[in-house]
């Protein structure tokens, strides 16, 4: 049924293709790839199990969040400290790291005017100069700007680039060897291309414009990865594999310390369907994240089950139906495939 649905989405050109992994405990239930994409050189390339995808906002929880938790576990960062403690140039004394992680800082969702690929703009200066739209803890307002700042805090505390810190301290020990910022040129052809810009498909170079102007490395976007690497990541979050980098209780904080529907980075299922796109039936307290390009990861800590869906839905333009596709697919998976 899941197979039929994804094949139909490819046929109807709702998505060019996808890689799907569904697992419960140690049991791999689904591991399949679908469809194809047009490469930068105009050739048609099949999507296979190890195709790399531009993770877009999954970067927030795959790179930035574990880096922060690791620094917390080493007593190098406290999330209840003001951002100013680490970035004195940030102008709001009342905003903490936790506010940024839970998307309740009051910072706007994005920069105005919207950043375009050809712009020459100092993104960091614009983020620091942004005016808040409400007070901290008033509402959840999903903000790229907050997570860009968290990335900068990590760099300030470690004295390393976000790229080198997460690649050495997180991805390498977790066995996520295909996950990186700034995909090297010889690997760009292994990435599913995203959207067409100026007559060519963007392939192996970050799709997110702010991350692009930040040289491909940001706390909000920029990572490339494959489904198998994200499966390793999910196994660690759910305790299916033993966490080696930090004690498990620090990781648990990320989805149990919540403000409304937000953990420290993750979207957490609190029982409100109106704001939820991961389908019906999952255990309350399940958690995950989505990426604008069409990527998502969803984890159920009670069922010890996870779903990795990687697609490059923006291949056909930005008006994709990913929200409803994701909801239908996750409902189907929960009802039909899990024990």
N, C-alpha and C positions, 0 to 999 in steps of 0.2 A: 504493500500500500504506500509506504514512504517512497520506495523506488519509483512507483508509478507517478506519484505526485511530483517528484523532482524531475523526472523525465518529461512530464507534461509541461512543467515550468520552462524547461529548456526549449521544447518544441514551440511553445507559445511566445518565445523570446521575452519572457518575464525576467529571466536571468540567462547569461551565456553558459553558465555551468557552475559546478560546486564540488566541494569535498565535504563529506559528512562522516563524522565518527560519533557513534553512540556506545556508551560503555556503562556497565553496572558492576560494582566491585571489580574483580579481575576479569569479568566476562565481557569480551568485545562483541557487541550485538550487531553493529553496522560499521563498515569501514569501506566506503565507496566513493568513486569520483564520477562526475557527470559532465558532459558538454565540452565546449571548446571556446577559444577566444581569438580575436585578431591581434597578432603581435605588432610591434612597432614597425617592422619591415613589411607589414601587409599580409604575411602568411597566416594560415589558420593553424592553431596549435591546440591539441587535445589537453584538457585538464586531467592531470594524473594525481596519484596519491601524494606525491612529494612536490607538487606545484607550490610555489611560494605566493603568498598573498600580502598585499598592503593591508596591514591590520587596522589602520586608521585609529579610532579611539580605543580599541582594545589595548593600545600602548599604555593607556592610563593604568590599567590593572595588571598587565603582563610585565611591564618594566618599572614604572614609577612607584606603584604601590608596594611591591615586594622590597624595593630599595629602601623606602621609608621604614617599613616594618623591620628590616634588617638593622637599620641605624637605630631604631627605637630599642631593639633587643640588645644592642651594644651600648646603650645609654648615651648615644651621640646626638639624639634628637628627642625632644618631647613634643607630642602633637598639640598639647595644650598651651605651648609657648606661642606668643605673637610671631607672625611672619617677620616682623621687624627685627627680632632677635637674630635672625640669620641673614635677612636682607634689609639693612638699615635704610636703603633708598625707597622701600615700600612705604607709602604714606599713611596707611590706616593702622593705628596702634591697637585697635580692638579686634582685628582679624587674626585668628590662629591658623596653624597648619591644619588642625582638625576641620575648621570651617571650610578650608579649600578642598580637603579630601571628601567631605560630605556634601559639597556643592551648595553650601548654605552661607557663603561668605557675603553675599550681596553683590559680588562682582557680576558684570553682564556676561551673557553667554559668549559673546564674540566681540571683535573689534568693529568699529564703524568709521568709515565705510568698510564693507566687506573686502577682505584681501583677495587680490587676483594674482595669478601666476606671474604676470609680467611686471607687477608692482616693484618699486624700489622703496621699501619702508623699513624702519628700524622697529621690528616687532617687539623686542624686549622693552624699549623705551615707551612704546604705545601701551603695552600691558601695564607697566608701572604707573603710567599717567591716567589709566582708566578710572572713571568715576563709578562709585557703587550705585546700584539702583534701589537697594533697600538695606536695612540693617542686618548684621549677622544673626542667624537663627530665626529670621522672620519667615523665610520660605526656601524651598529647594529650587534653585535655578542652576541648571546644568551649565557649567562654564569651562570652556577650554582654557580661559585665561588663568583660572585658579591652578589648573594642573601644569601649565607652563611655569608658573611660579614655583610649584612644588619641585619640578625638575631642576630649577635654578638653586633651590635650597639644598638639594642633594649634592649638586656640584660644589656649592660653597662649603658644606660640611666635610666632604670627602677630599676636596682639592683635586678631583678628577672630573673628566667629562662624564655626563650621564651615560653616554655610549660605553666608555671603557669600564665604568663601575658596574653597570648591570651585566655586561658581557662576561666580565671576570668573576663577579661575586654571586650572580644569580644564574645566568643561562648555562655557563660551563658546568658548575656543580650539579645543576638539575638535568644535565644531558640534553639541553635544548640547543643543539649545535647549528641548526639552520636559522636561528632567530637572531636578527641583528638590525641595527640602524645602518643607514648609508650602505645599501647593498653594493658590493664591489662590482665593477663593470662586467667581469666574466660571469657573474651570476644573474645579471639582469634579465637575460633571456629565459631564465627559469621561473620568472614571476608572471602571474596572470596580469595582462595589461588592464588598466582602469579605464578612464574615459578618453575620448578624442579631444585633443587641444590643437588648434591651428593645423588641422588636416592629418595629424598623426596620433596614434594611441600612445598614452603615457605608459611606459613599461619599465619596472624596476627602479623608478624614481618616485619619491613620495607624492601622493595625490593631494594631501592637505596643504593648502597654500601657506598657512602660517609656519608649519613645520618646514616647508620647502625654503622659505626665507630665513629660517633658523638653521639652514644648512642640513636639513634632514633629521635633526635630532631635537626633540622637544618632549616635555613631560606629558604632552597631550596626544601626540601622534608621531609617526615616523617609522615604526617597527615593521619589518617584514618577517614572516614566519610561515610554517607549514602545519597541517593538521596534526601530524604525529608529535611535533614538538609541543603543541598546545594540549594534546592528550596527556603528555608527561606532566605538564603544568597542572592540569586538572586533577590528576592522580595524587599529586603532592598536596593540593588544597583540601582534598577530601580525605586525606590520610590513608589512601589506598597504597601509596608508596611513602616510605618514611621520609619526612622532611630532613634534609641534611644541613641546610643553610642557617636555619633559626629554629628555636623551639616552636612546637605547633601552636601553643597558646597565643603567640603573637599573631599568627596567621588567622586564627579563629576570631580575633578582635575585628578583623577586616569585614566580617559579615554579621557579627553580633553587636557591635557598637554602632547603633543606627540612629539616624535622625530622619524621621518619617520613612521614606522608601530608600534611603541611602546609607550604606555602610561606609567604611573608610575606602571610598572609591567604587565599590560594587553597588549595583542596583539590587535591592533585597526585596523579595516577595512578602508583602505584609498583609495580603488579603484584599487589596483594592484593585479590582479588574480594570477600572477606568483608565489607569495610567500604565497598564502592564501589557507587554507585547510578547511574553514567553509562553502563552498558552494556558490551558486549564489543567488542574489536577495536581500540579507540583506541590510538594510540602511547603508550608509556610516557613520562611527562613531560607529557602533556596535563593541562590544569588548568581549574578553574572554580569555581563556587559555586552554592548553592541558596538560596531564600528560603522561609520558612514558608508564605507565602500561596499558593505554587505556582509561583514564578518560578525560572528557572535560566539559566545561561550556561555553555557548555563550549567550550574552545578547544584545538586540536591544533597545536602549533607546527611539527611536521614536515610534516603534510599541508596546513598553512595553511588549516584548515577550522574553522568554528564553528557552533554551534547555539544560538539564542536561543529559549527557550520561556517565554512569559508566560501564566499562567493564574491565575484567582482561585479555586483549588480549595476554599478555606475557605468559599466561598459556601454549600455544603451541609453545613457543620460541619467540625470540626477533625480528624475521623478519615478523612482522604482516603487514597487509595492512591498518592499521588504518587511515593513511592519506587520501587514496582514499575513504575508507568506510565513514569517517566523512564528506568528501566533498559531496558525493552522498546523504547521509542521511539528512544533513542540507539543501541541495537544495530542496529535496523532501518535507521536513517539511515546508519550507518557501512557496513553490508553492501550496501545497495541504491542509495545515492545518491552516495557519494563515488567519485572516480576511483581 
